């Protein structure tokens, strides 16, 4: 997600690529929608992650973030290609990486900042993975040409496929892709110990080995950004993105027959499948907004897209705060639950109430982001 790292000025010659801001804003708003139901017991199926193998609309959101990171890297750093990776640029990349990673740790630690929690505090996470992908993709972009980038992506995806499907975890007779017994889960336990996802404790959906193919998702975004530079005709750009996207989707589905599409494992088939969809959705936004000028509907998403770092962190802090505050004497009912039950579940069907609660949060942040946009307040790192 572009603004997780910097307030970038995505420019195609003299014109801003507004569609990228819109795509980013759509993705952030979708993230709030799926992360904040009134009750996890009442959620429409498309707003939940696949239980293991498979891909729901919710499973598209995170790879869209990483894809947009890749696109934005091209627009942010293309002017620096002639000088390559200088010491100054490297340390700027490293600084941004550490800040984003640190924000992820802060969210995991909030709101109970006790030192003894550090012994089991989760180290992987969404922001942490985004920072890792940003770091490596930025270095790859500044050090290599597009053909080499394709080779690196292919090597990452094929290498991960071989690791996951041919090498059994120690103590296992055969390699497998089950949650706790695959080689990636074993490696996470070996390196990270107790610093894993609390809901599983034996594996992590943003683990170490699965960050390899996640870098491939970022590279697909980088290559898409370069396509805008190499092709001048807007209609030709759109055709290329739709065609390449279709090839990636088909390739992902085909590979998924032997290496199932799986977000938690970030399988190579998942990278191709979601990358193809991301490419086609960006092409659609580009055609509607930048080419055809159908822009009357985009303002809310631009508000979201231009302050993505703020709304990501703020939504996480708000959710944790409302859950932390108790409104009954026994300390069992959170303010979150109290608001949901009294303002929504009291008059709506459970799933509708849960959905409207999440939509309310989207609208709440929209008002805040609109005011920030009007005052030209952009939170960046």
KEGU-84110 format. One record per residue (C-alpha): x, y, z; residue in three letters; chain. Coordinates in steps of 0.25 Angstrom, whole numbers, padded with zeros to 4 digits. Example, Ala and Ser with C-alpha at 12.3 -4.5 7.8 and 13.67 -1.06 7.14 Angstrom:
2
     u     v     w resn chain
  0049 -0018  0031  ALA     A
  0055 -0004  0029  SER     A
//
This chain:
381
     u     v     w resn chain
  0000  0000  0000  UNK     A
  0007  0013 -0005  UNK     A
  0005  0022  0007  UNK     A
  0010  0012  0017  UNK     A
  0024  0017  0013  UNK     A
  0023  0031  0007  UNK     A
  0014  0041  0001  UNK     A
  0018  0038 -0013  UNK     A
  0015  0046 -0025  UNK     A
  0011  0036 -0035  UNK     A
  0013  0044 -0048  UNK     A
  0012  0039 -0063  UNK     A
  0019  0051 -0070  UNK     A
  0011  0063 -0065  UNK     A
 -0002  0056 -0060  UNK     A
 -0004  0049 -0047  UNK     A
 -0008  0034 -0047  UNK     A
 -0021  0037 -0039  UNK     A
 -0025  0023 -0042  UNK     A
 -0014  0017 -0033  UNK     A
 -0019  0026 -0021  UNK     A
 -0033  0021 -0024  UNK     A
 -0029  0006 -0024  UNK     A
 -0021  0008 -0011  UNK     A
 -0033  0015 -0004  UNK     A
 -0042  0004 -0009  UNK     A
 -0033 -0006 -0003  UNK     A
 -0032  0001  0011  UNK     A
 -0047  0003  0012  UNK     A
 -0049 -0012  0009  UNK     A
 -0038 -0015  0020  UNK     A
 -0046 -0007  0030  UNK     A
 -0059 -0014  0025  UNK     A
 -0054 -0028  0027  UNK     A
 -0046 -0025  0040  UNK     A
 -0057 -0019  0048  UNK     A
 -0070 -0027  0048  UNK     A
 -0079 -0024  0060  UNK     A
 -0078 -0039  0063  UNK     A
 -0069 -0049  0057  UNK     A
 -0080 -0059  0060  UNK     A
 -0089 -0052  0049  UNK     A
 -0081 -0049  0037  UNK     A
 -0085 -0051  0022  UNK     A
 -0076 -0062  0016  UNK     A
 -0069 -0053  0006  UNK     A
 -0064 -0044  0017  UNK     A
 -0057 -0056  0024  UNK     A
 -0044 -0062  0020  UNK     A
 -0044 -0076  0014  UNK     A
 -0042 -0086  0025  UNK     A
 -0030 -0091  0019  UNK     A
 -0028 -0094  0004  UNK     A
 -0036 -0085 -0006  UNK     A
 -0038 -0070 -0008  UNK     A
 -0050 -0061 -0004  UNK     A
 -0051 -0046 -0007  UNK     A
 -0045 -0044  0007  UNK     A
 -0033 -0051  0003  UNK     A
 -0030 -0042 -0008  UNK     A
 -0028 -0029  0001  UNK     A
 -0014 -0032  0006  UNK     A
 -0008 -0036 -0007  UNK     A
 -0014 -0023 -0013  UNK     A
 -0006 -0015 -0003  UNK     A
  0007 -0022 -0007  UNK     A
  0004 -0020 -0021  UNK     A
  0002 -0005 -0020  UNK     A
  0015 -0004 -0012  UNK     A
  0022 -0010 -0024  UNK     A
  0015  0000 -0034  UNK     A
  0018  0012 -0025  UNK     A
  0033  0008 -0024  UNK     A
  0034  0009 -0039  UNK     A
  0028  0023 -0039  UNK     A
  0035  0028 -0026  UNK     A
  0049  0023 -0030  UNK     A
  0050  0023 -0046  UNK     A
  0057  0037 -0045  UNK     A
  0068  0030 -0037  UNK     A
  0071  0019 -0046  UNK     A
  0082  0026 -0053  UNK     A
  0090  0027 -0040  UNK     A
  0086  0014 -0035  UNK     A
  0085  0010 -0021  UNK     A
  0093  0021 -0014  UNK     A
  0097  0021  0001  UNK     A
  0087  0032  0003  UNK     A
  0075  0025 -0004  UNK     A
  0078  0012  0003  UNK     A
  0078  0019  0017  UNK     A
  0064  0025  0013  UNK     A
  0059  0012  0009  UNK     A
  0064  0005  0022  UNK     A
  0058  0016  0031  UNK     A
  0044  0015  0025  UNK     A
  0045  0000  0026  UNK     A
  0049  0001  0041  UNK     A
  0038  0011  0044  UNK     A
  0027  0002  0037  UNK     A
  0032 -0010  0044  UNK     A
  0032 -0003  0057  UNK     A
  0018  0002  0055  UNK     A
  0014 -0012  0054  UNK     A
  0021 -0016  0067  UNK     A
  0014 -0004  0074  UNK     A
  0000 -0009  0069  UNK     A
  0003 -0023  0074  UNK     A
  0008 -0017  0088  UNK     A
 -0003 -0007  0089  UNK     A
 -0010 -0005  0099  UNK     A
 -0004 -0013  0110  UNK     A
  0011 -0008  0109  UNK     A
  0016 -0018  0120  UNK     A
  0031 -0022  0118  UNK     A
  0027 -0037  0122  UNK     A
  0019 -0037  0109  UNK     A
  0031 -0035  0100  UNK     A
  0035 -0050  0103  UNK     A
  0023 -0055  0095  UNK     A
  0019 -0042  0087  UNK     A
  0016 -0046  0072  UNK     A
  0027 -0041  0063  UNK     A
  0021 -0044  0049  UNK     A
  0009 -0036  0045  UNK     A
  0003 -0029  0033  UNK     A
  0011 -0016  0034  UNK     A
  0024 -0024  0037  UNK     A
  0022 -0032  0024  UNK     A
  0019 -0019  0016  UNK     A
  0032 -0013  0021  UNK     A
  0040 -0026  0017  UNK     A
  0034 -0026  0003  UNK     A
  0036 -0011  0002  UNK     A
  0051 -0012  0006  UNK     A
  0055 -0024 -0003  UNK     A
  0046 -0019 -0015  UNK     A
  0053 -0005 -0014  UNK     A
  0067 -0011 -0014  UNK     A
  0063 -0020 -0026  UNK     A
  0057 -0009 -0034  UNK     A
  0069  0000 -0032  UNK     A
  0079 -0011 -0035  UNK     A
  0073 -0019 -0047  UNK     A
  0066 -0018 -0060  UNK     A
  0051 -0023 -0063  UNK     A
  0056 -0036 -0069  UNK     A
  0064 -0039 -0057  UNK     A
  0053 -0035 -0048  UNK     A
  0044 -0046 -0055  UNK     A
  0055 -0056 -0053  UNK     A
  0056 -0053 -0038  UNK     A
  0041 -0054 -0036  UNK     A
  0041 -0067 -0043  UNK     A
  0052 -0072 -0035  UNK     A
  0045 -0068 -0022  UNK     A
  0032 -0075 -0026  UNK     A
  0039 -0087 -0031  UNK     A
  0048 -0088 -0019  UNK     A
  0037 -0087 -0010  UNK     A
  0029 -0097 -0017  UNK     A
  0040 -0107 -0016  UNK     A
  0043 -0104 -0001  UNK     A
  0028 -0106  0002  UNK     A
  0025 -0118 -0006  UNK     A
  0038 -0126 -0006  UNK     A
  0044 -0124  0007  UNK     A
  0037 -0130  0020  UNK     A
  0038 -0123  0033  UNK     A
  0048 -0130  0043  UNK     A
  0040 -0141  0050  UNK     A
  0030 -0142  0038  UNK     A
  0031 -0154  0029  UNK     A
  0026 -0146  0017  UNK     A
  0025 -0132  0013  UNK     A
  0011 -0126  0015  UNK     A
  0003 -0113  0014  UNK     A
 -0005 -0114  0027  UNK     A
 -0005 -0102  0037  UNK     A
  0005 -0107  0047  UNK     A
  0013 -0118  0041  UNK     A
  0018 -0111  0028  UNK     A
  0033 -0107  0027  UNK     A
  0029 -0092  0028  UNK     A
  0022 -0094  0041  UNK     A
  0034 -0102  0046  UNK     A
  0044 -0091  0042  UNK     A
  0035 -0080  0049  UNK     A
  0035 -0088  0062  UNK     A
  0050 -0090  0061  UNK     A
  0054 -0076  0058  UNK     A
  0042 -0068  0065  UNK     A
  0039 -0078  0076  UNK     A
  0027 -0072  0084  UNK     A
  0026 -0059  0076  UNK     A
  0016 -0065  0067  UNK     A
  0001 -0062  0064  UNK     A
 -0006 -0064  0077  UNK     A
 -0018 -0071  0071  UNK     A
 -0010 -0082  0065  UNK     A
  0003 -0082  0074  UNK     A
  0009 -0092  0064  UNK     A
  0010 -0085  0051  UNK     A
  0008 -0070  0046  UNK     A
  0001 -0065  0034  UNK     A
  0011 -0055  0032  UNK     A
  0023 -0064  0035  UNK     A
  0037 -0064  0030  UNK     A
  0038 -0074  0019  UNK     A
  0024 -0069  0013  UNK     A
  0030 -0055  0012  UNK     A
  0039 -0060  0000  UNK     A
  0027 -0061 -0010  UNK     A
  0021 -0049 -0004  UNK     A
  0033 -0041 -0010  UNK     A
  0028 -0047 -0023  UNK     A
  0015 -0040 -0021  UNK     A
  0022 -0027 -0020  UNK     A
  0031 -0030 -0032  UNK     A
  0018 -0032 -0040  UNK     A
  0014 -0018 -0036  UNK     A
  0027 -0012 -0040  UNK     A
  0027 -0019 -0053  UNK     A
  0013 -0013 -0055  UNK     A
  0018  0001 -0052  UNK     A
  0029  0000 -0062  UNK     A
  0018 -0004 -0072  UNK     A
  0013  0010 -0071  UNK     A
  0026  0015 -0074  UNK     A
  0029  0006 -0086  UNK     A
  0016  0008 -0093  UNK     A
  0011  0022 -0096  UNK     A
 -0003  0019 -0102  UNK     A
 -0014  0018 -0091  UNK     A
 -0022  0008 -0098  UNK     A
 -0010 -0001 -0101  UNK     A
 -0006  0000 -0086  UNK     A
 -0020 -0005 -0082  UNK     A
 -0020 -0017 -0092  UNK     A
 -0006 -0021 -0087  UNK     A
 -0011 -0021 -0073  UNK     A
 -0024 -0029 -0076  UNK     A
 -0016 -0039 -0084  UNK     A
 -0005 -0041 -0075  UNK     A
 -0014 -0041 -0063  UNK     A
 -0023 -0052 -0070  UNK     A
 -0010 -0060 -0072  UNK     A
 -0006 -0059 -0057  UNK     A
 -0020 -0063 -0053  UNK     A
 -0020 -0075 -0061  UNK     A
 -0006 -0079 -0058  UNK     A
 -0009 -0077 -0043  UNK     A
 -0022 -0086 -0044  UNK     A
 -0014 -0097 -0052  UNK     A
 -0002 -0097 -0042  UNK     A
 -0013 -0097 -0031  UNK     A
 -0016 -0111 -0035  UNK     A
 -0003 -0116 -0029  UNK     A
  0001 -0105 -0020  UNK     A
 -0013 -0100 -0015  UNK     A
 -0016 -0085 -0014  UNK     A
 -0015 -0082  0000  UNK     A
 -0013 -0068  0007  UNK     A
 -0008 -0073  0020  UNK     A
  0004 -0080  0013  UNK     A
  0004 -0069  0002  UNK     A
  0006 -0080 -0008  UNK     A
  0012 -0077 -0022  UNK     A
 -0001 -0080 -0028  UNK     A
 -0007 -0070 -0019  UNK     A
  0003 -0059 -0023  UNK     A
  0000 -0061 -0038  UNK     A
 -0015 -0062 -0036  UNK     A
 -0017 -0050 -0027  UNK     A
 -0006 -0042 -0035  UNK     A
 -0014 -0044 -0048  UNK     A
 -0027 -0039 -0041  UNK     A
 -0019 -0027 -0036  UNK     A
 -0014 -0024 -0049  UNK     A
 -0028 -0024 -0056  UNK     A
 -0034 -0016 -0045  UNK     A
 -0023 -0005 -0046  UNK     A
 -0026 -0006 -0061  UNK     A
 -0041 -0004 -0059  UNK     A
 -0038  0008 -0049  UNK     A
 -0028  0014 -0059  UNK     A
 -0038  0013 -0071  UNK     A
 -0050  0019 -0063  UNK     A
 -0042  0030 -0056  UNK     A
 -0030  0034 -0063  UNK     A
 -0035  0031 -0078  UNK     A
 -0050  0033 -0078  UNK     A
 -0050  0043 -0067  UNK     A
 -0061  0037 -0059  UNK     A
 -0056  0043 -0046  UNK     A
 -0069  0048 -0039  UNK     A
 -0069  0035 -0030  UNK     A
 -0054  0035 -0026  UNK     A
 -0053  0046 -0015  UNK     A
 -0056  0037 -0003  UNK     A
 -0045  0027 -0008  UNK     A
 -0035  0038 -0010  UNK     A
 -0037  0042  0004  UNK     A
 -0034  0028  0009  UNK     A
 -0023  0026 -0001  UNK     A
 -0015  0039  0002  UNK     A
 -0015  0036  0017  UNK     A
 -0014  0021  0017  UNK     A
 -0003  0020  0028  UNK     A
 -0012  0028  0038  UNK     A
 -0025  0020  0035  UNK     A
 -0018  0007  0036  UNK     A
 -0012  0010  0050  UNK     A
 -0024  0018  0055  UNK     A
 -0034  0007  0052  UNK     A
 -0025 -0003  0059  UNK     A
 -0024  0006  0071  UNK     A
 -0039  0009  0071  UNK     A
 -0043 -0006  0071  UNK     A
 -0033 -0010  0082  UNK     A
 -0038  0002  0090  UNK     A
 -0052 -0001  0089  UNK     A
 -0050 -0015  0092  UNK     A
 -0041 -0012  0104  UNK     A
 -0051 -0002  0111  UNK     A
 -0062 -0010  0119  UNK     A
 -0075 -0005  0122  UNK     A
 -0081 -0014  0133  UNK     A
 -0077 -0017  0147  UNK     A
 -0072 -0031  0144  UNK     A
 -0062 -0026  0133  UNK     A
 -0068 -0036  0123  UNK     A
 -0075 -0026  0113  UNK     A
 -0066 -0018  0104  UNK     A
 -0071 -0004  0099  UNK     A
 -0069 -0010  0085  UNK     A
 -0079 -0021  0089  UNK     A
 -0088 -0011  0096  UNK     A
 -0089 -0002  0084  UNK     A
 -0092 -0013  0074  UNK     A
 -0103 -0020  0082  UNK     A
 -0110 -0007  0086  UNK     A
 -0109  0001  0073  UNK     A
 -0109 -0010  0063  UNK     A
 -0113 -0024  0067  UNK     A
 -0125 -0019  0075  UNK     A
 -0132 -0016  0062  UNK     A
 -0125 -0023  0050  UNK     A
 -0122 -0037  0047  UNK     A
 -0109 -0042  0052  UNK     A
 -0101 -0042  0039  UNK     A
 -0107 -0029  0035  UNK     A
 -0104 -0022  0048  UNK     A
 -0090 -0027  0048  UNK     A
 -0088 -0022  0034  UNK     A
 -0094 -0008  0037  UNK     A
 -0085 -0007  0049  UNK     A
 -0073 -0008  0040  UNK     A
 -0079  0001  0030  UNK     A
 -0081  0011  0041  UNK     A
 -0066  0011  0044  UNK     A
 -0063  0013  0029  UNK     A
 -0072  0025  0029  UNK     A
 -0066  0030  0042  UNK     A
 -0052  0030  0037  UNK     A
 -0057  0036  0024  UNK     A
 -0061  0048  0031  UNK     A
 -0048  0049  0038  UNK     A
 -0040  0047  0026  UNK     A
 -0048  0057  0018  UNK     A
 -0045  0068  0028  UNK     A
 -0030  0064  0028  UNK     A
 -0030  0065  0013  UNK     A
 -0037  0078  0013  UNK     A
 -0026  0083  0022  UNK     A
 -0015  0077  0014  UNK     A
 -0011  0068  0026  UNK     A
 -0004  0056  0021  UNK     A
  0003  0046  0030  UNK     A
  0015  0040  0024  UNK     A
  0028  0033  0028  UNK     A
//
